Amino acid sequence: MPSEREIERLFEFKLEEYCPDFVPGEALLTAARNLSQAEIIRVCDDAIKDSILYGGEITEERLLFLCV
């Protein structure tokens, strides 16, 4: 499993093009603690896809929902 710093960097790296100012909060880092790197990438990809298809913003709440 990735460390907390690696989890933070994964979210920042994957989302920087769509949300340049995104900083994952403590709740998101905690929720993602039990996910593998591949699962975190999938969460980000799903959030990006939803944002493009439905025109919404990528929010921490949406990412939390996708982590479950």
Secondary structure, DSSP 8 states (H G I E B T S, - for coil): ---HHHHHHHHHHHHTTT-TT----HHHHHHGGGS-HHHHHHHHHHHHHHHHHH-----HHHHHHHH-
